Amino acid sequence: MTINEAINHCSQRAKENNVWGDEHKQLAEWLIELKKLRIKEIPYTLTNHNLSYDNDLIGKCKCGFCCVSKYDTYCKSCGQLIEWEE
């Protein structure tokens, strides 16, 4: 079963009016959160970067936040894992 299938399963079961509805709803929310976190752990490669006045790399994350240093491994705005292409 994939994570999407598990989310769909739990979401469908959460709509049922039984003792397990609330548990399935909570599980679906946790799985959605896990999916979002896993996506952020896939590195986003910054290819369009520039040099700053002190020769440091400056690039933008896919969320639009400016990552100001080649030493940043995560976006300070959204938490996305960053790779710097040199």
PyMOL Python script that loads the backbone (N, CA, C, O; Angstrom):
from pymol import cmd

cmd.read_pdbstr("""\
ATOM      1  N   MET A   1       0.847  -1.173   0.000  1.00  0.00           N
ATOM      2  CA  MET A   1       0.000   0.000   0.000  1.00  0.00           C
ATOM      3  C   MET A   1       0.897   1.241   0.000  1.00  0.00           C
ATOM      4  O   MET A   1       1.858   1.321   0.765  1.00  0.00           O
ATOM      5  N   THR A   2       0.582   2.181  -0.841  1.00  0.00           N
ATOM      6  CA  THR A   2       1.341   3.433  -0.897  1.00  0.00           C
ATOM      7  C   THR A   2       0.797   4.405   0.150  1.00  0.00           C
ATOM      8  O   THR A   2      -0.270   4.184   0.724  1.00  0.00           O
ATOM      9  N   ILE A   3       1.539   5.473   0.386  1.00  0.00           N
ATOM     10  CA  ILE A   3       1.074   6.460   1.363  1.00  0.00           C
ATOM     11  C   ILE A   3      -0.208   7.136   0.875  1.00  0.00           C
ATOM     12  O   ILE A   3      -1.083   7.455   1.680  1.00  0.00           O
ATOM     13  N   ASN A   4      -0.326   7.359  -0.440  1.00  0.00           N
ATOM     14  CA  ASN A   4      -1.558   7.952  -0.980  1.00  0.00           C
ATOM     15  C   ASN A   4      -2.747   7.023  -0.787  1.00  0.00           C
ATOM     16  O   ASN A   4      -3.844   7.471  -0.452  1.00  0.00           O
ATOM     17  N   GLU A   5      -2.532   5.742  -0.997  1.00  0.00           N
ATOM     18  CA  GLU A   5      -3.609   4.776  -0.787  1.00  0.00           C
ATOM     19  C   GLU A   5      -4.017   4.733   0.681  1.00  0.00           C
ATOM     20  O   GLU A   5      -5.203   4.631   0.996  1.00  0.00           O
ATOM     21  N   ALA A   6      -3.040   4.810   1.578  1.00  0.00           N
ATOM     22  CA  ALA A   6      -3.338   4.808   3.011  1.00  0.00           C
ATOM     23  C   ALA A   6      -4.109   6.061   3.410  1.00  0.00           C
ATOM     24  O   ALA A   6      -5.045   5.991   4.206  1.00  0.00           O
ATOM     25  N   ILE A   7      -3.717   7.206   2.859  1.00  0.00           N
ATOM     26  CA  ILE A   7      -4.437   8.456   3.146  1.00  0.00           C
ATOM     27  C   ILE A   7      -5.880   8.355   2.663  1.00  0.00           C
ATOM     28  O   ILE A   7      -6.806   8.729   3.383  1.00  0.00           O
ATOM     29  N   ASN A   8      -6.074   7.847   1.437  1.00  0.00           N
ATOM     30  CA  ASN A   8      -7.433   7.688   0.891  1.00  0.00           C
ATOM     31  C   ASN A   8      -8.265   6.732   1.732  1.00  0.00           C
ATOM     32  O   ASN A   8      -9.433   7.000   2.015  1.00  0.00           O
ATOM     33  N   HIS A   9      -7.663   5.614   2.132  1.00  0.00           N
ATOM     34  CA  HIS A   9      -8.358   4.619   2.947  1.00  0.00           C
ATOM     35  C   HIS A   9      -8.819   5.238   4.262  1.00  0.00           C
ATOM     36  O   HIS A   9      -9.979   5.105   4.651  1.00  0.00           O
ATOM     37  N   CYS A  10      -7.896   5.916   4.940  1.00  0.00           N
ATOM     38  CA  CYS A  10      -8.229   6.515   6.239  1.00  0.00           C
ATOM     39  C   CYS A  10      -9.254   7.635   6.097  1.00  0.00           C
ATOM     40  O   CYS A  10     -10.131   7.791   6.947  1.00  0.00           O
ATOM     41  N   SER A  11      -9.144   8.406   5.029  1.00  0.00           N
ATOM     42  CA  SER A  11     -10.102   9.492   4.807  1.00  0.00           C
ATOM     43  C   SER A  11     -11.506   8.944   4.578  1.00  0.00           C
ATOM     44  O   SER A  11     -12.485   9.507   5.068  1.00  0.00           O
ATOM     45  N   GLN A  12     -11.603   7.848   3.835  1.00  0.00           N
ATOM     46  CA  GLN A  12     -12.910   7.235   3.591  1.00  0.00           C
ATOM     47  C   GLN A  12     -13.490   6.662   4.879  1.00  0.00           C
ATOM     48  O   GLN A  12     -14.678   6.826   5.157  1.00  0.00           O
ATOM     49  N   ARG A  13     -12.655   5.995   5.657  1.00  0.00           N
ATOM     50  CA  ARG A  13     -13.122   5.401   6.917  1.00  0.00           C
ATOM     51  C   ARG A  13     -13.488   6.473   7.940  1.00  0.00           C
ATOM     52  O   ARG A  13     -14.350   6.251   8.791  1.00  0.00           O
ATOM     53  N   ALA A  14     -12.843   7.628   7.862  1.00  0.00           N
ATOM     54  CA  ALA A  14     -13.131   8.706   8.803  1.00  0.00           C
ATOM     55  C   ALA A  14     -14.542   9.255   8.595  1.00  0.00           C
ATOM     56  O   ALA A  14     -15.134   9.803   9.525  1.00  0.00           O
ATOM     57  N   LYS A  15     -15.080   9.113   7.395  1.00  0.00           N
ATOM     58  CA  LYS A  15     -16.420   9.619   7.092  1.00  0.00           C
ATOM     59  C   LYS A  15     -17.524   8.724   7.664  1.00  0.00           C
ATOM     60  O   LYS A  15     -18.678   9.138   7.770  1.00  0.00           O
ATOM     61  N   GLU A  16     -17.156   7.495   8.028  1.00  0.00           N
ATOM     62  CA  GLU A  16     -18.137   6.575   8.585  1.00  0.00           C
ATOM     63  C   GLU A  16     -18.435   6.953  10.040  1.00  0.00           C
ATOM     64  O   GLU A  16     -17.536   7.329  10.792  1.00  0.00           O
ATOM     65  N   ASN A  17     -19.678   6.850  10.413  1.00  0.00           N
ATOM     66  CA  ASN A  17     -20.079   7.172  11.789  1.00  0.00           C
ATOM     67  C   ASN A  17     -19.984   5.926  12.649  1.00  0.00           C
ATOM     68  O   ASN A  17     -20.983   5.266  12.932  1.00  0.00           O
ATOM     69  N   ASN A  18     -18.759   5.620  13.060  1.00  0.00           N
ATOM     70  CA  ASN A  18     -18.568   4.500  13.977  1.00  0.00           C
ATOM     71  C   ASN A  18     -17.460   4.867  14.967  1.00  0.00           C
ATOM     72  O   ASN A  18     -16.932   5.978  14.937  1.00  0.00           O
ATOM     73  N   VAL A  19     -17.125   3.945  15.821  1.00  0.00           N
ATOM     74  CA  VAL A  19     -16.146   4.248  16.876  1.00  0.00           C
ATOM     75  C   VAL A  19     -14.748   4.508  16.328  1.00  0.00           C
ATOM     76  O   VAL A  19     -13.915   5.089  17.024  1.00  0.00           O
ATOM     77  N   TRP A  20     -14.479   4.095  15.111  1.00  0.00           N
ATOM     78  CA  TRP A  20     -13.138   4.248  14.550  1.00  0.00           C
ATOM     79  C   TRP A  20     -13.001   5.477  13.661  1.00  0.00           C
ATOM     80  O   TRP A  20     -11.908   5.742  13.161  1.00  0.00           O
ATOM     81  N   GLY A  21     -14.056   6.225  13.452  1.00  0.00           N
ATOM     82  CA  GLY A  21     -14.015   7.387  12.567  1.00  0.00           C
ATOM     83  C   GLY A  21     -12.997   8.432  12.984  1.00  0.00           C
ATOM     84  O   GLY A  21     -12.222   8.915  12.158  1.00  0.00           O
ATOM     85  N   ASP A  22     -12.997   8.785  14.268  1.00  0.00           N
ATOM     86  CA  ASP A  22     -12.055   9.798  14.755  1.00  0.00           C
ATOM     87  C   ASP A  22     -10.603   9.322  14.643  1.00  0.00           C
ATOM     88  O   ASP A  22      -9.708  10.099  14.311  1.00  0.00           O
ATOM     89  N   GLU A  23     -10.386   8.040  14.925  1.00  0.00           N
ATOM     90  CA  GLU A  23      -9.032   7.496  14.834  1.00  0.00           C
ATOM     91  C   GLU A  23      -8.523   7.514  13.395  1.00  0.00           C
ATOM     92  O   GLU A  23      -7.361   7.833  13.143  1.00  0.00           O
ATOM     93  N   HIS A  24      -9.398   7.171  12.459  1.00  0.00           N
ATOM     94  CA  HIS A  24      -9.007   7.203  11.049  1.00  0.00           C
ATOM     95  C   HIS A  24      -8.751   8.629  10.577  1.00  0.00           C
ATOM     96  O   HIS A  24      -7.848   8.864   9.774  1.00  0.00           O
ATOM     97  N   LYS A  25      -9.534   9.574  11.067  1.00  0.00           N
ATOM     98  CA  LYS A  25      -9.329  10.974  10.712  1.00  0.00           C
ATOM     99  C   LYS A  25      -7.955  11.444  11.199  1.00  0.00           C
ATOM    100  O   LYS A  25      -7.217  12.084  10.450  1.00  0.00           O
ATOM    101  N   GLN A  26      -7.611  11.126  12.455  1.00  0.00           N
ATOM    102  CA  GLN A  26      -6.313  11.516  13.006  1.00  0.00           C
ATOM    103  C   GLN A  26      -5.177  10.851  12.234  1.00  0.00           C
ATOM    104  O   GLN A  26      -4.169  11.489  11.935  1.00  0.00           O
ATOM    105  N   LEU A  27      -5.340   9.578  11.915  1.00  0.00           N
ATOM    106  CA  LEU A  27      -4.306   8.864  11.168  1.00  0.00           C
ATOM    107  C   LEU A  27      -4.111   9.465   9.780  1.00  0.00           C
ATOM    108  O   LEU A  27      -2.978   9.595   9.318  1.00  0.00           O
ATOM    109  N   ALA A  28      -5.200   9.833   9.112  1.00  0.00           N
ATOM    110  CA  ALA A  28      -5.099  10.469   7.793  1.00  0.00           C
ATOM    111  C   ALA A  28      -4.345  11.791   7.898  1.00  0.00           C
ATOM    112  O   ALA A  28      -3.523  12.098   7.034  1.00  0.00           O
ATOM    113  N   GLU A  29      -4.611  12.582   8.945  1.00  0.00           N
ATOM    114  CA  GLU A  29      -3.900  13.847   9.132  1.00  0.00           C
ATOM    115  C   GLU A  29      -2.412  13.609   9.355  1.00  0.00           C
ATOM    116  O   GLU A  29      -1.583  14.342   8.815  1.00  0.00           O
ATOM    117  N   TRP A  30      -2.064  12.599  10.139  1.00  0.00           N
ATOM    118  CA  TRP A  30      -0.649  12.284  10.378  1.00  0.00           C
ATOM    119  C   TRP A  30       0.042  11.829   9.093  1.00  0.00           C
ATOM    120  O   TRP A  30       1.182  12.209   8.824  1.00  0.00           O
ATOM    121  N   LEU A  31      -0.651  11.021   8.313  1.00  0.00           N
ATOM    122  CA  LEU A  31      -0.065  10.547   7.054  1.00  0.00           C
ATOM    123  C   LEU A  31       0.157  11.694   6.066  1.00  0.00           C
ATOM    124  O   LEU A  31       1.161  11.714   5.355  1.00  0.00           O
ATOM    125  N   ILE A  32      -0.768  12.638   6.022  1.00  0.00           N
ATOM    126  CA  ILE A  32      -0.601  13.813   5.150  1.00  0.00           C
ATOM    127  C   ILE A  32       0.608  14.623   5.610  1.00  0.00           C
ATOM    128  O   ILE A  32       1.401  15.082   4.788  1.00  0.00           O
ATOM    129  N   GLU A  33       0.748  14.796   6.918  1.00  0.00           N
ATOM    130  CA  GLU A  33       1.909  15.522   7.451  1.00  0.00           C
ATOM    131  C   GLU A  33       3.210  14.786   7.121  1.00  0.00           C
ATOM    132  O   GLU A  33       4.195  15.410   6.726  1.00  0.00           O
ATOM    133  N   LEU A  34       3.212  13.473   7.281  1.00  0.00           N
ATOM    134  CA  LEU A  34       4.392  12.675   6.943  1.00  0.00           C
ATOM    135  C   LEU A  34       4.747  12.814   5.470  1.00  0.00           C
ATOM    136  O   LEU A  34       5.919  12.948   5.120  1.00  0.00           O
ATOM    137  N   LYS A  35       3.746  12.782   4.615  1.00  0.00           N
ATOM    138  CA  LYS A  35       3.982  12.919   3.175  1.00  0.00           C
ATOM    139  C   LYS A  35       4.635  14.257   2.852  1.00  0.00           C
ATOM    140  O   LYS A  35       5.565  14.324   2.049  1.00  0.00           O
ATOM    141  N   LYS A  36       4.142  15.326   3.484  1.00  0.00           N
ATOM    142  CA  LYS A  36       4.722  16.648   3.265  1.00  0.00           C
ATOM    143  C   LYS A  36       6.172  16.697   3.739  1.00  0.00           C
ATOM    144  O   LYS A  36       7.024  17.278   3.067  1.00  0.00           O
ATOM    145  N   LEU A  37       6.453  16.096   4.883  1.00  0.00           N
ATOM    146  CA  LEU A  37       7.825  16.082   5.398  1.00  0.00           C
ATOM    147  C   LEU A  37       8.751  15.279   4.501  1.00  0.00           C
ATOM    148  O   LEU A  37       9.894  15.676   4.273  1.00  0.00           O
ATOM    149  N   ARG A  38       8.270  14.160   3.993  1.00  0.00           N
ATOM    150  CA  ARG A  38       9.100  13.337   3.107  1.00  0.00           C
ATOM    151  C   ARG A  38       9.416  14.060   1.815  1.00  0.00           C
ATOM    152  O   ARG A  38      10.517  13.920   1.282  1.00  0.00           O
ATOM    153  N   ILE A  39       8.470  14.833   1.301  1.00  0.00           N
ATOM    154  CA  ILE A  39       8.706  15.591   0.068  1.00  0.00           C
ATOM    155  C   ILE A  39       9.798  16.625   0.298  1.00  0.00           C
ATOM    156  O   ILE A  39      10.635  16.846  -0.577  1.00  0.00           O
ATOM    157  N   LYS A  40       9.800  17.261   1.466  1.00  0.00           N
ATOM    158  CA  LYS A  40      10.814  18.274   1.763  1.00  0.00           C
ATOM    159  C   LYS A  40      12.202  17.666   1.926  1.00  0.00           C
ATOM    160  O   LYS A  40      13.199  18.378   1.807  1.00  0.00           O
ATOM    161  N   GLU A  41      12.288  16.376   2.192  1.00  0.00           N
ATOM    162  CA  GLU A  41      13.590  15.727   2.344  1.00  0.00           C
ATOM    163  C   GLU A  41      14.199  15.320   1.001  1.00  0.00           C
ATOM    164  O   GLU A  41      15.344  14.869   0.955  1.00  0.00           O
ATOM    165  N   ILE A  42      13.450  15.473  -0.082  1.00  0.00           N
ATOM    166  CA  ILE A  42      14.012  15.280  -1.415  1.00  0.00           C
ATOM    167  C   ILE A  42      14.674  16.598  -1.781  1.00  0.00           C
ATOM    168  O   ILE A  42      13.993  17.620  -1.871  1.00  0.00           O
ATOM    169  N   PRO A  43      15.990  16.600  -1.995  1.00  0.00           N
ATOM    170  CA  PRO A  43      16.698  17.869  -2.191  1.00  0.00           C
ATOM    171  C   PRO A  43      16.176  18.665  -3.384  1.00  0.00           C
ATOM    172  O   PRO A  43      15.904  18.120  -4.453  1.00  0.00           O
ATOM    173  N   TYR A  44      16.046  19.953  -3.167  1.00  0.00           N
ATOM    174  CA  TYR A  44      15.728  20.902  -4.232  1.00  0.00           C
ATOM    175  C   TYR A  44      17.049  21.541  -4.639  1.00  0.00           C
ATOM    176  O   TYR A  44      17.710  22.183  -3.823  1.00  0.00           O
ATOM    177  N   THR A  45      17.428  21.368  -5.886  1.00  0.00           N
ATOM    178  CA  THR A  45      18.704  21.890  -6.365  1.00  0.00           C
ATOM    179  C   THR A  45      18.539  23.313  -6.869  1.00  0.00           C
ATOM    180  O   THR A  45      17.750  23.588  -7.773  1.00  0.00           O
ATOM    181  N   LEU A  46      19.304  24.209  -6.261  1.00  0.00           N
ATOM    182  CA  LEU A  46      19.293  25.603  -6.687  1.00  0.00           C
ATOM    183  C   LEU A  46      20.246  25.749  -7.862  1.00  0.00           C
ATOM    184  O   LEU A  46      21.461  25.639  -7.698  1.00  0.00           O
ATOM    185  N   THR A  47      19.702  25.995  -9.041  1.00  0.00           N
ATOM    186  CA  THR A  47      20.528  26.115 -10.241  1.00  0.00           C
ATOM    187  C   THR A  47      20.705  27.555 -10.675  1.00  0.00           C
ATOM    188  O   THR A  47      21.671  27.880 -11.366  1.00  0.00           O
ATOM    189  N   ASN A  48      19.794  28.415 -10.282  1.00  0.00           N
ATOM    190  CA  ASN A  48      19.867  29.816 -10.696  1.00  0.00           C
ATOM    191  C   ASN A  48      20.311  30.674  -9.520  1.00  0.00           C
ATOM    192  O   ASN A  48      19.510  31.388  -8.917  1.00  0.00           O
ATOM    193  N   HIS A  49      21.586  30.592  -9.206  1.00  0.00           N
ATOM    194  CA  HIS A  49      22.096  31.358  -8.077  1.00  0.00           C
ATOM    195  C   HIS A  49      23.112  32.386  -8.557  1.00  0.00           C
ATOM    196  O   HIS A  49      23.632  32.299  -9.670  1.00  0.00           O
ATOM    197  N   ASN A  50      23.377  33.337  -7.714  1.00  0.00           N
ATOM    198  CA  ASN A  50      24.289  34.433  -8.030  1.00  0.00           C
ATOM    199  C   ASN A  50      25.321  34.565  -6.920  1.00  0.00           C
ATOM    200  O   ASN A  50      25.185  33.973  -5.849  1.00  0.00           O
ATOM    201  N   LEU A  51      26.349  35.350  -7.194  1.00  0.00           N
ATOM    202  CA  LEU A  51      27.332  35.663  -6.165  1.00  0.00           C
ATOM    203  C   LEU A  51      26.970  36.992  -5.525  1.00  0.00           C
ATOM    204  O   LEU A  51      26.580  37.938  -6.210  1.00  0.00           O
ATOM    205  N   SER A  52      27.102  37.057  -4.213  1.00  0.00           N
ATOM    206  CA  SER A  52      26.851  38.306  -3.502  1.00  0.00           C
ATOM    207  C   SER A  52      28.109  39.162  -3.521  1.00  0.00           C
ATOM    208  O   SER A  52      29.130  38.775  -4.089  1.00  0.00           O
ATOM    209  N   TYR A  53      28.024  40.314  -2.902  1.00  0.00           N
ATOM    210  CA  TYR A  53      29.173  41.225  -2.883  1.00  0.00           C
ATOM    211  C   TYR A  53      30.385  40.620  -2.187  1.00  0.00           C
ATOM    212  O   TYR A  53      31.512  41.033  -2.459  1.00  0.00           O
ATOM    213  N   ASP A  54      30.181  39.647  -1.291  1.00  0.00           N
ATOM    214  CA  ASP A  54      31.315  39.010  -0.612  1.00  0.00           C
ATOM    215  C   ASP A  54      31.594  37.602  -1.146  1.00  0.00           C
ATOM    216  O   ASP A  54      32.141  36.756  -0.438  1.00  0.00           O
ATOM    217  N   ASN A  55      31.213  37.366  -2.401  1.00  0.00           N
ATOM    218  CA  ASN A  55      31.443  36.099  -3.105  1.00  0.00           C
ATOM    219  C   ASN A  55      30.764  34.900  -2.460  1.00  0.00           C
ATOM    220  O   ASN A  55      31.257  33.779  -2.578  1.00  0.00           O
ATOM    221  N   ASP A  56      29.661  35.111  -1.793  1.00  0.00           N
ATOM    222  CA  ASP A  56      28.862  34.028  -1.251  1.00  0.00           C
ATOM    223  C   ASP A  56      27.743  33.739  -2.253  1.00  0.00           C
ATOM    224  O   ASP A  56      27.273  34.649  -2.937  1.00  0.00           O
ATOM    225  N   LEU A  57      27.322  32.497  -2.342  1.00  0.00           N
ATOM    226  CA  LEU A  57      26.231  32.153  -3.250  1.00  0.00           C
ATOM    227  C   LEU A  57      24.897  32.592  -2.673  1.00  0.00           C
ATOM    228  O   LEU A  57      24.657  32.458  -1.473  1.00  0.00           O
ATOM    229  N   ILE A  58      24.031  33.114  -3.526  1.00  0.00           N
ATOM    230  CA  ILE A  58      22.673  33.496  -3.150  1.00  0.00           C
ATOM    231  C   ILE A  58      21.730  32.815  -4.134  1.00  0.00           C
ATOM    232  O   ILE A  58      21.928  32.891  -5.347  1.00  0.00           O
ATOM    233  N   GLY A  59      20.716  32.159  -3.615  1.00  0.00           N
ATOM    234  CA  GLY A  59      19.737  31.505  -4.471  1.00  0.00           C
ATOM    235  C   GLY A  59      18.368  31.548  -3.837  1.00  0.00           C
ATOM    236  O   GLY A  59      18.233  31.911  -2.668  1.00  0.00           O
ATOM    237  N   LYS A  60      17.343  31.178  -4.597  1.00  0.00           N
ATOM    238  CA  LYS A  60      15.972  31.172  -4.091  1.00  0.00           C
ATOM    239  C   LYS A  60      15.439  29.752  -4.052  1.00  0.00           C
ATOM    240  O   LYS A  60      15.623  28.969  -4.983  1.00  0.00           O
ATOM    241  N   CYS A  61      14.775  29.442  -2.954  1.00  0.00           N
ATOM    242  CA  CYS A  61      14.085  28.168  -2.799  1.00  0.00           C
ATOM    243  C   CYS A  61      12.830  28.184  -3.680  1.00  0.00           C
ATOM    244  O   CYS A  61      12.413  29.241  -4.154  1.00  0.00           O
ATOM    245  N   LYS A  62      12.240  27.018  -3.892  1.00  0.00           N
ATOM    246  CA  LYS A  62      11.021  26.966  -4.699  1.00  0.00           C
ATOM    247  C   LYS A  62       9.852  27.677  -4.027  1.00  0.00           C
ATOM    248  O   LYS A  62       8.858  27.986  -4.685  1.00  0.00           O
ATOM    249  N   CYS A  63       9.957  27.946  -2.705  1.00  0.00           N
ATOM    250  CA  CYS A  63       8.901  28.705  -2.020  1.00  0.00           C
ATOM    251  C   CYS A  63       9.064  30.207  -2.246  1.00  0.00           C
ATOM    252  O   CYS A  63       8.188  30.992  -1.885  1.00  0.00           O
ATOM    253  N   GLY A  64      10.211  30.609  -2.855  1.00  0.00           N
ATOM    254  CA  GLY A  64      10.452  32.010  -3.140  1.00  0.00           C
ATOM    255  C   GLY A  64      11.365  32.694  -2.147  1.00  0.00           C
ATOM    256  O   GLY A  64      11.779  33.832  -2.365  1.00  0.00           O
ATOM    257  N   PHE A  65      11.687  32.007  -1.046  1.00  0.00           N
ATOM    258  CA  PHE A  65      12.568  32.581  -0.030  1.00  0.00           C
ATOM    259  C   PHE A  65      14.007  32.596  -0.524  1.00  0.00           C
ATOM    260  O   PHE A  65      14.468  31.630  -1.131  1.00  0.00           O
ATOM    261  N   CYS A  66      14.707  33.677  -0.270  1.00  0.00           N
ATOM    262  CA  CYS A  66      16.100  33.810  -0.685  1.00  0.00           C
ATOM    263  C   CYS A  66      17.007  33.099   0.312  1.00  0.00           C
ATOM    264  O   CYS A  66      17.080  33.482   1.480  1.00  0.00           O
ATOM    265  N   CYS A  67      17.692  32.068  -0.151  1.00  0.00           N
ATOM    266  CA  CYS A  67      18.655  31.350   0.683  1.00  0.00           C
ATOM    267  C   CYS A  67      19.987  32.064   0.526  1.00  0.00           C
ATOM    268  O   CYS A  67      20.579  32.054  -0.554  1.00  0.00           O
ATOM    269  N   VAL A  68      20.448  32.669   1.572  1.00  0.00           N
ATOM    270  CA  VAL A  68      21.536  33.622   1.447  1.00  0.00           C
ATOM    271  C   VAL A  68      22.930  33.020   1.517  1.00  0.00           C
ATOM    272  O   VAL A  68      23.908  33.749   1.354  1.00  0.00           O
ATOM    273  N   SER A  69      23.059  31.748   1.747  1.00  0.00           N
ATOM    274  CA  SER A  69      24.396  31.197   1.883  1.00  0.00           C
ATOM    275  C   SER A  69      24.472  29.800   1.305  1.00  0.00           C
ATOM    276  O   SER A  69      23.530  29.015   1.415  1.00  0.00           O
ATOM    277  N   LYS A  70      25.593  29.500   0.692  1.00  0.00           N
ATOM    278  CA  LYS A  70      25.790  28.137   0.184  1.00  0.00           C
ATOM    279  C   LYS A  70      25.919  27.136   1.328  1.00  0.00           C
ATOM    280  O   LYS A  70      25.910  25.925   1.106  1.00  0.00           O
ATOM    281  N   TYR A  71      26.038  27.642   2.536  1.00  0.00           N
ATOM    282  CA  TYR A  71      26.130  26.770   3.704  1.00  0.00           C
ATOM    283  C   TYR A  71      24.762  26.430   4.282  1.00  0.00           C
ATOM    284  O   TYR A  71      24.664  25.605   5.190  1.00  0.00           O
ATOM    285  N   ASP A  72      23.705  27.057   3.767  1.00  0.00           N
ATOM    286  CA  ASP A  72      22.348  26.700   4.181  1.00  0.00           C
ATOM    287  C   ASP A  72      21.989  25.353   3.575  1.00  0.00           C
ATOM    288  O   ASP A  72      22.065  25.172   2.360  1.00  0.00           O
ATOM    289  N   THR A  73      21.603  24.421   4.414  1.00  0.00           N
ATOM    290  CA  THR A  73      21.183  23.116   3.906  1.00  0.00           C
ATOM    291  C   THR A  73      19.667  22.973   3.888  1.00  0.00           C
ATOM    292  O   THR A  73      19.128  22.102   3.205  1.00  0.00           O
ATOM    293  N   TYR A  74      18.982  23.829   4.637  1.00  0.00           N
ATOM    294  CA  TYR A  74      17.527  23.845   4.646  1.00  0.00           C
ATOM    295  C   TYR A  74      17.056  25.284   4.460  1.00  0.00           C
ATOM    296  O   TYR A  74      17.694  26.221   4.938  1.00  0.00           O
ATOM    297  N   CYS A  75      15.945  25.448   3.769  1.00  0.00           N
ATOM    298  CA  CYS A  75      15.334  26.771   3.618  1.00  0.00           C
ATOM    299  C   CYS A  75      14.830  27.230   4.985  1.00  0.00           C
ATOM    300  O   CYS A  75      14.152  26.481   5.689  1.00  0.00           O
ATOM    301  N   LYS A  76      15.159  28.441   5.347  1.00  0.00           N
ATOM    302  CA  LYS A  76      14.738  28.969   6.648  1.00  0.00           C
ATOM    303  C   LYS A  76      13.255  29.323   6.673  1.00  0.00           C
ATOM    304  O   LYS A  76      12.694  29.555   7.744  1.00  0.00           O
ATOM    305  N   SER A  77      12.624  29.368   5.522  1.00  0.00           N
ATOM    306  CA  SER A  77      11.213  29.711   5.456  1.00  0.00           C
ATOM    307  C   SER A  77      10.316  28.473   5.481  1.00  0.00           C
ATOM    308  O   SER A  77       9.393  28.398   6.292  1.00  0.00           O
ATOM    309  N   CYS A  78      10.580  27.498   4.595  1.00  0.00           N
ATOM    310  CA  CYS A  78       9.674  26.348   4.478  1.00  0.00           C
ATOM    311  C   CYS A  78      10.273  25.024   4.951  1.00  0.00           C
ATOM    312  O   CYS A  78       9.546  24.040   5.089  1.00  0.00           O
ATOM    313  N   GLY A  79      11.595  24.981   5.203  1.00  0.00           N
ATOM    314  CA  GLY A  79      12.219  23.751   5.679  1.00  0.00           C
ATOM    315  C   GLY A  79      12.666  22.798   4.590  1.00  0.00           C
ATOM    316  O   GLY A  79      13.099  21.685   4.890  1.00  0.00           O
ATOM    317  N   GLN A  80      12.574  23.202   3.333  1.00  0.00           N
ATOM    318  CA  GLN A  80      12.976  22.353   2.205  1.00  0.00           C
ATOM    319  C   GLN A  80      14.478  22.079   2.263  1.00  0.00           C
ATOM    320  O   GLN A  80      15.267  22.994   2.501  1.00  0.00           O
ATOM    321  N   LEU A  81      14.876  20.817   2.045  1.00  0.00           N
ATOM    322  CA  LEU A  81      16.284  20.458   1.930  1.00  0.00           C
ATOM    323  C   LEU A  81      16.840  21.053   0.645  1.00  0.00           C
ATOM    324  O   LEU A  81      16.225  20.930  -0.415  1.00  0.00           O
ATOM    325  N   ILE A  82      18.008  21.703   0.733  1.00  0.00           N
ATOM    326  CA  ILE A  82      18.579  22.425  -0.401  1.00  0.00           C
ATOM    327  C   ILE A  82      19.907  21.827  -0.810  1.00  0.00           C
ATOM    328  O   ILE A  82      20.730  21.477   0.036  1.00  0.00           O
ATOM    329  N   GLU A  83      20.111  21.713  -2.102  1.00  0.00           N
ATOM    330  CA  GLU A  83      21.399  21.365  -2.686  1.00  0.00           C
ATOM    331  C   GLU A  83      21.836  22.532  -3.543  1.00  0.00           C
ATOM    332  O   GLU A  83      21.038  23.110  -4.282  1.00  0.00           O
ATOM    333  N   TRP A  84      23.099  22.873  -3.442  1.00  0.00           N
ATOM    334  CA  TRP A  84      23.637  23.967  -4.241  1.00  0.00           C
ATOM    335  C   TRP A  84      24.388  23.389  -5.416  1.00  0.00           C
ATOM    336  O   TRP A  84      25.341  22.633  -5.231  1.00  0.00           O
ATOM    337  N   GLU A  85      23.972  23.732  -6.629  1.00  0.00           N
ATOM    338  CA  GLU A  85      24.696  23.306  -7.827  1.00  0.00           C
ATOM    339  C   GLU A  85      25.771  24.349  -8.092  1.00  0.00           C
ATOM    340  O   GLU A  85      25.495  25.547  -8.166  1.00  0.00           O
ATOM    341  N   GLU A  86      26.996  23.871  -8.233  1.00  0.00           N
ATOM    342  CA  GLU A  86      28.082  24.834  -8.440  1.00  0.00           C
ATOM    343  C   GLU A  86      28.540  24.869  -9.876  1.00  0.00           C
ATOM    344  O   GLU A  86      29.448  25.628 -10.216  1.00  0.00           O
TER     345      GLU A  86
END
""", "prot")
cmd.dss("prot")
cmd.show_as("cartoon", "prot")
cmd.util.cbc("prot")
cmd.orient("prot")
